């Protein structure tokens, strides 16, 4: 059964806004859903702020309802970084606001997601669907067996922000996960693609691989609704040759003081002077002091010669302008559908 059965306002191909912590808040999540996608608020580990974000999302949706959405759920999702999120607060706020979906990522142990799944489903009588992000076939199978989520997000190594330090790109990861779930008898679990997709060509490729939807985070960094510093956003638009100009590392987390992540996870960001000064991944006192100084420079602290972290995926080199989320989605959807039509026409002539 397709995603439209659970999220009847979405249009195909289904575009999902990733739950980027501090960046994808109510304005962006609602804008993505209003454009026929599914937007996620990035609660991350900051569950103490979740109620405020959900209140704002409720207000925005009440002011201008999203056509096709259901009365019993809020037509957005909420993403949690499970190693640091507070389960009690999360369950309370999810029960009160009933978002259409929750997204789990980065527990210390996969088994930790069992209680999260059980309590969210109990609190919402199953109205809020469960999404789980994975970066390997082993994690996908293990989590589906223990939690039976509604959706598995297969995140390839090209993704920006946090993910497995070692892994496959989406081209091989998504079909291998789909095959493994089919073999285990879990064909009812939807699989969506994430990692490196920023335009309609990437969306069309993921759909051809069997994805039921496509997640984008980096592309929405360059949206007008993103809660993002101007310097960070400019760094995203300026970036070129994303496979070379970004790197997955623990350096940025060390500099930012966000060091609670599971050991196998690192963050992909645009290479800057802070990374170059961290020889062999070691962050010195001088580097920390320089980072603190860059924070005081605000927008001037970002850039190739800057020091502030700009998390972004390898697709960042394909982004050259800032647009409203609705314009991004419309452009990408049209490009993807055009590719599908042309491909179908070529095949019919063979």
C-alpha positions in Angstrom: 0.0 0.0 0.0 1.4 3.4 -1.0 2.2 6.3 1.3 -0.8 8.2 0.0 -3.1 5.9 2.0 -1.6 7.1 5.3 -0.9 10.7 4.1 -3.8 11.5 1.7 -2.7 15.1 1.0 0.6 14.0 -0.6 1.2 14.1 -4.3 3.4 11.7 -6.3 6.3 11.5 -6.5 6.3 11.8 -2.7 8.8 14.3 -1.5 9.8 14.2 2.2 11.5 17.0 4.1 14.1 15.6 6.4 13.9 16.4 10.1 17.0 18.6 10.3 17.7 19.6 13.9 17.3 23.4 14.5 16.6 24.0 10.8 13.5 22.1 9.8 11.0 23.6 12.3 7.3 24.4 11.9 7.6 26.9 9.0 9.5 24.5 6.8 7.7 21.3 7.8 4.3 22.9 7.1 5.5 24.4 3.8 6.6 21.0 2.6 3.3 19.4 3.5 1.3 22.2 2.1 3.1 21.7 -1.3 2.0 18.1 -1.4 5.0 16.5 0.4 5.5 15.4 4.0 7.5 17.8 6.1 9.1 16.8 9.4 10.0 19.0 12.4 13.5 18.2 13.5 13.0 17.8 17.3 16.4 16.0 17.5 17.4 15.7 21.1 15.7 19.0 22.1 12.4 17.5 23.2 11.9 20.3 25.7 11.2 22.6 22.8 8.9 20.3 20.9 5.6 21.5 22.3 6.4 25.1 21.1 7.2 23.8 17.6 4.0 21.8 17.4 1.9 24.7 18.7 3.3 26.8 15.9 2.7 24.1 13.3 -0.9 23.7 14.5 -1.5 27.5 14.2 -0.1 27.6 10.7 -2.2 24.7 9.6 -5.3 26.1 11.3 -4.9 29.5 9.5 -4.6 27.8 6.1 -5.7 24.1 6.2 -3.9 21.6 4.1 -6.3 20.1 1.6 -6.8 16.3 1.9 -5.3 16.0 5.4 -7.2 14.1 8.1 -8.9 15.6 11.1 -7.4 13.1 13.6 -3.7 13.9 12.8 -1.5 16.9 12.1 -0.3 16.7 8.5 3.4 16.8 9.4 5.9 14.5 11.1 8.4 14.9 14.0 12.0 13.5 13.9 13.8 12.4 17.0 17.5 11.6 17.6 16.9 8.8 20.0 20.2 8.7 21.9 19.4 12.1 23.5 15.6 12.6 23.2 13.4 12.3 26.3 10.8 9.5 25.7 8.4 10.8 28.3 8.2 14.3 26.9 8.1 13.0 23.3 5.1 10.7 24.1 3.2 13.4 25.9 3.6 15.9 23.0 2.9 13.3 20.3 -0.2 12.2 22.1 -1.5 15.8 22.5 -0.8 16.9 18.9 -0.9 13.7 16.9 1.5 14.4 14.0 1.0 12.0 11.1 4.4 10.4 11.6 7.4 10.2 13.9 11.0 9.5 12.6 13.5 7.6 14.8 17.2 7.8 14.3 20.5 7.0 16.1 19.7 5.0 19.2 22.6 3.7 21.2 21.1 0.2 20.6 18.5 -0.7 18.0 16.5 -2.5 20.8 16.0 1.0 22.4 13.5 1.7 19.6 11.1 -1.0 20.7 9.8 1.0 23.7 9.6 4.2 21.6 7.5 2.4 19.0 5.2 0.7 21.5 4.6 3.9 23.5 4.0 6.1 20.5 1.6 3.6 19.0 -0.3 3.2 22.3 -0.5 6.9 22.9 -2.0 7.7 19.4 -3.9 4.4 18.8 -1.7 3.9 15.8 -2.7 7.2 14.2 0.9 8.4 14.2 3.0 6.2 11.9 6.5 5.0 12.7 9.5 5.8 10.4 13.0 4.6 11.2 16.2 5.8 9.5 18.8 3.2 8.8 22.1 3.1 6.9 22.7 -0.6 6.5 20.8 -3.8 5.6 21.6 -5.4 8.9 20.0 -2.5 10.8 17.0 -2.5 8.6 16.2 -6.2 9.1 16.9 -6.1 12.8 14.7 -3.0 13.4 11.9 -4.2 11.2 11.8 -7.5 13.1 11.7 -5.9 16.5 9.6 -2.8 15.8 7.8 -3.4 12.5 7.8 0.3 11.6 5.5 1.6 8.8 8.4 3.1 6.9 12.1 2.4 6.6 14.3 5.4 5.5 17.3 4.0 3.7 20.0 6.7 4.0 22.9 6.4 1.7 26.4 7.5 2.6 26.0 10.7 0.4 23.6 12.2 2.9 24.5 15.4 4.7 24.4 15.7 8.5 24.6 12.6 10.6 24.7 9.0 9.4 26.9 5.9 9.5 30.6 6.6 8.9 30.8 3.5 6.7 28.0 2.5 4.3 26.8 2.3 0.8 25.3 4.8 -1.6 21.6 4.8 -2.2 22.0 3.1 -5.6 22.9 -0.2 -4.0 21.6 0.3 -0.4 17.9 0.8 -1.2 17.4 -2.3 -3.4 19.4 -4.5 -1.1 17.3 -3.4 1.9 14.1 -3.9 -0.2 15.2 -7.4 -1.2 16.2 -8.3 2.4 12.8 -7.1 3.8 11.0 -9.0 1.0 13.0 -12.2 1.9 12.1 -11.8 5.6 8.4 -11.4 4.7 8.1 -7.7 5.4 6.9 -6.4 2.0 4.3 -4.3 3.8 7.0 -2.0 5.2 7.5 1.0 2.8 11.1 1.9 1.9 12.0 5.5 1.0 15.3 6.8 -0.2 17.6 9.4 1.4 21.1 10.7 0.7 22.4 12.9 -2.1 19.1 13.6 -3.8 18.5 17.3 -4.6 16.7 17.4 -7.9 14.2 15.5 -10.1 16.9 13.4 -11.7 17.8 11.9 -8.3 14.1 11.5 -7.5 13.5 9.6 -10.7 16.5 7.4 -10.1 15.3 6.5 -6.6 11.8 5.7 -7.9 13.3 3.4 -10.5 15.1 1.6 -7.7 11.7 0.9 -6.1 11.6 3.7 -3.5 8.0 4.8 -2.5 9.2 8.3 -1.8 12.3 10.4 -1.6 13.7 12.4 1.4 15.6 15.6 0.9 17.4 17.6 3.6 20.3 19.4 1.9 18.1 20.8 -0.8 15.8 22.4 1.8 18.7 24.2 3.4 18.4 26.6 0.5 14.7 27.2 1.1 13.2 30.5 2.4 11.4 28.7 5.2 14.5 27.0 6.7 15.6 28.3 10.1 19.2 28.8 9.0 21.9 31.4 9.4 22.5 33.5 6.2 26.2 32.5 6.2 25.4 28.8 6.4 22.8 29.2 3.5 25.3 31.1 1.4 27.9 28.4 1.9 25.4 25.8 0.6 24.7 27.8 -2.5 28.4 28.5 -3.2 29.5 24.9 -2.7 30.8 23.0 -5.8 31.9 19.4 -6.5 30.0 18.0 -3.5 31.8 14.7 -3.3 35.1 16.4 -2.8 34.0 19.6 -1.0 32.2 17.6 1.8 33.4 15.1 4.3 32.0 12.8 6.9 33.8 13.2 10.2 33.5 13.6 14.0 35.5 16.8 13.9 32.5 19.1 13.5 30.7 17.5 16.5 33.7 17.9 18.6 34.0 21.5 17.8 30.2 22.1 18.4 30.2 20.1 21.7 27.6 17.6 20.4 29.6 14.5 21.4 26.9 12.1 22.6 26.5 10.4 19.2 26.9 6.6 18.9 30.4 5.8 18.0 29.7 4.5 14.4 28.0 7.8 13.4 29.6 10.9 11.9 28.4 14.1 10.3 28.9 15.1 6.7 29.6 18.8 6.2 31.3 21.2 3.8 35.1 21.2 4.3 36.4 24.4 6.0 39.4 25.6 7.9 38.3 23.9 11.1 38.4 20.5 9.4 41.7 21.2 7.7 43.3 22.2 11.0 42.2 19.0 12.7 45.1 16.8 11.7 44.1 13.1 11.6 40.8 14.2 13.1 42.3 15.5 16.3 40.8 18.8 17.5 43.3 21.0 19.4 42.7 23.7 22.0 43.7 26.3 19.4 41.1 25.0 16.9 38.4 25.1 19.6 39.3 28.7 20.4 39.3 29.7 16.7 35.8 28.1 16.4 34.5 30.0 19.3 35.9 33.2 17.8 34.1 32.4 14.5 30.8 32.1 16.4 31.2 35.7 17.3 31.6 36.7 13.7 28.1 35.3 13.0 27.5 35.0 9.2 31.1 35.7 8.4 32.1 32.6 10.3 31.0 30.3 7.5 32.6 29.5 4.2 35.6 27.7 2.8 38.0 29.9 4.8 35.6 30.0 7.7 35.2 27.7 10.7 31.6 27.2 11.4 29.9 23.9 10.6 27.8 23.7 7.5 26.3 20.2 7.4 25.4 19.2 3.8 25.3 16.2 1.5 27.3 15.5 -1.7 24.4 16.8 -3.7 25.2 20.3 -2.5 27.1 21.1 -5.7 23.8 21.0 -7.6 22.2 23.7 -5.6 22.6 27.2 -7.0 19.6 29.3 -5.7 17.4 29.9 -2.7 13.7 29.3 -3.3 10.5 28.8 -1.3 9.9 25.1 -0.4 6.8 24.9 -2.7 8.8 26.1 -5.7 11.6 23.5 -4.9 9.0 20.7 -4.7 7.1 21.8 -7.9 10.3 22.0 -9.9 11.7 18.7 -8.7 8.3 16.9 -9.2 8.0 18.2 -12.7 11.5 17.2 -13.6 11.1 13.7 -12.2 7.8 13.2 -13.9 9.2 14.4 -17.2 12.1 11.9 -16.9 9.6 9.1 -16.2 7.5 10.0 -19.2 10.5 10.2 -21.6 11.9 6.9 -20.3 8.5 5.2 -20.7 8.2 6.6 -24.3 11.7 5.4 -25.2 10.9 1.9 -23.8 7.6 1.7 -25.8 9.6 2.3 -29.0 12.0 -0.6 -28.4 
